[in-house]
Amino acid sequence: MPPHATAPPDVVPAKRRVILDGARAVFAEQGYERATVDQIAARAGVSKATVYNHFQDKKALFVAAVVESCDDFRVGLEPCLRAPVGEVEQVLQAMGEQLMTMSLSPTVVSLYRQAIAEAERIPEIGRMVFERSTVVLQEAVAAHLRRWHDAGALRIEDPRSAAVAFLALCQGDLVIRMRLGVLQRPVDAQVRETVRRAVAIFVRAFRP
């Protein structure tokens, strides 16, 4: 299997699994530059030689860890993006809150921080995170908006662009503040209010 790919969790060998879990923890704490294979091996409870038996080098391990984090993000989206049931405003509010809660989670914040920090050194990391998480999220929201357009509940000629706009409105300044470490938890009340304003603006713009 090439370094940039990961197998589904149920077929990942047990030793590779513990190495990846250790790597994700160490990279989240130390960043790519400061993290060492020795630290990862110690966290995983394996020898350094065992790590190299599964991964060519630290870069390959980092790429595999990022891929797995993106795949976890995609799986986590599924409950948030089931077929909408109810009034548009109600569904958008619930969906926006769920998506924002997930986007502000420590795991996802760490993923984007690492991608941003290493995007110049490892360009494929930025593209990978964008395509495997951001684009997946945009397309999933666009699919909902397309259904509402077809049902006549909203007038949206370009669902993809509308999805990008909706997500940006839901984020407000919360995501950037969280990634910069200046947003204090808990954030539930701020998420609800930011999404409420986002839904009001969005529906007003796209109501038939």
C-alpha angles and dihedrals in degrees: 000000000000118000093251094058134074131195123235111277094252093059100038107112113250094243092050088049095056091045092052092046090051092046094051091052095047095044090049091052101037106022123231098287098051097037116097133198087238090059092047092049091050093049091048092046094236136110123268088243090057091054090053091048088064102031129037096220144331092284092055089049091049092050091049091049092051092048090052092048089052091049090051089051091053092049090049090055094062098081090046095054107045117138106295120251122188138021117343096243093048094049094044091051094050093043093046093050092049093047093047093047088053094044091052094048115119092244095054094041089052091049093055093042090055093046092051093046094051102032093102095045095041106024094183090065093066093047091046095052092045095049098039098044116010096041092042090053093047093049093048092052090045090056090057092047091050090055091051090049091051090049091051094242092117134017106230119155094175109037094178094056090043090052091053089051093048093050092047090051091049092050094052103164094318098096096049091045091051093048090050091049096241098111114090123214140271096060102169096110093046091048092051093049095044092049091045090057090044093053092048092052094043097048092046089054097047105031110122 
